[in-house]
């Protein structure tokens, strides 16, 4: 097993269960040698598999034991022939990021046009 964390999982807030490459406040470190584990957790997060375990009336949170349960279920269902789902999910995320960037540019352009009209 690795001595440095492979990645982190957000444990509090509206995005509880989200895998992270860099640590933030209220996250847990994941140590593992399992291949594709980050991608599996990302797929579980996008598939909203952590949501049923999120509790808290004011600040949403997920317990470490519940994180482990969801991850173990995901690992059990992982088969090499399902790797295409991991790759496709990452590709879709990239497309979404690109679209969001374009939307920001279009909104800025729209605001500039409105401001120019109001001069």
SVG drawing of the C-alpha trace seen along z (x, -y; Angstrom):
<svg xmlns="http://www.w3.org/2000/svg" viewBox="-32 -56 37 64">
<polyline fill="none" stroke="black" stroke-width="0.4" points="0.0,0.0 1.2,-3.5 2.5,-5.8 1.0,-8.9 -2.7,-9.4 -3.8,-8.4 -6.6,-11.0 -9.1,-12.5 -12.9,-12.3 -14.9,-15.3 -16.7,-14.3 -18.8,-17.5 -20.9,-19.9 -23.2,-19.6 -20.5,-17.6 -19.9,-14.9 -18.4,-11.8 -16.7,-13.8 -13.2,-12.5 -10.5,-15.2 -6.9,-15.2 -5.9,-17.9 -6.9,-17.9 -9.4,-20.5 -10.9,-21.0 -13.3,-18.3 -11.9,-15.5 -10.5,-12.1 -7.4,-10.6 -7.6,-7.4 -4.6,-5.1 -4.7,-2.2 -2.8,-0.4 -6.1,0.5 -5.9,-0.6 -8.6,-3.0 -9.9,-3.6 -10.2,-7.4 -12.2,-6.8 -14.4,-4.3 -15.1,-6.7 -15.7,-9.5 -18.2,-7.2 -19.9,-6.4 -20.1,-10.1 -21.5,-11.0 -24.0,-8.1 -25.1,-9.6 -24.3,-6.4 -23.1,-8.4 -26.3,-10.5 -28.3,-8.0 -25.6,-8.0 -25.4,-11.7 -26.9,-13.0 -26.9,-16.2 -29.7,-18.7 -27.5,-21.9 -24.2,-20.7 -24.5,-17.6 -21.8,-15.0 -21.0,-11.4 -19.4,-9.0 -16.1,-7.3 -17.7,-3.8 -20.4,-4.7 -17.7,-5.9 -16.0,-2.6 -19.2,-0.7 -20.0,-2.5 -16.5,-2.1 -16.3,1.6 -19.6,2.1 -18.2,0.2 -15.0,2.3 -17.0,5.5 -18.9,4.5 -15.8,3.4 -14.7,5.7 -12.0,4.9 -14.7,5.0 -16.4,2.1 -13.4,-0.2 -15.0,-1.9 -17.6,-3.4 -14.8,-4.9 -13.1,-6.5 -16.4,-7.7 -17.5,-9.4 -14.2,-11.3 -14.6,-12.3 -18.2,-13.6 -16.8,-15.6 -14.3,-17.2 -17.0,-18.1 -19.1,-19.6 -16.1,-21.7 -15.5,-23.0 -19.2,-23.9 -19.2,-25.7 -16.2,-27.7 -17.9,-28.6 -21.1,-29.6 -19.0,-32.0 -17.5,-33.6 -20.9,-34.0 -22.3,-35.5 -19.4,-38.0 -20.0,-38.9 -23.7,-39.4 -23.0,-41.6 -20.5,-43.7 -23.1,-44.1 -25.8,-45.2 -23.3,-47.7 -22.4,-49.0 -26.1,-49.5 -26.7,-51.4 -23.8,-53.9"/>
</svg>
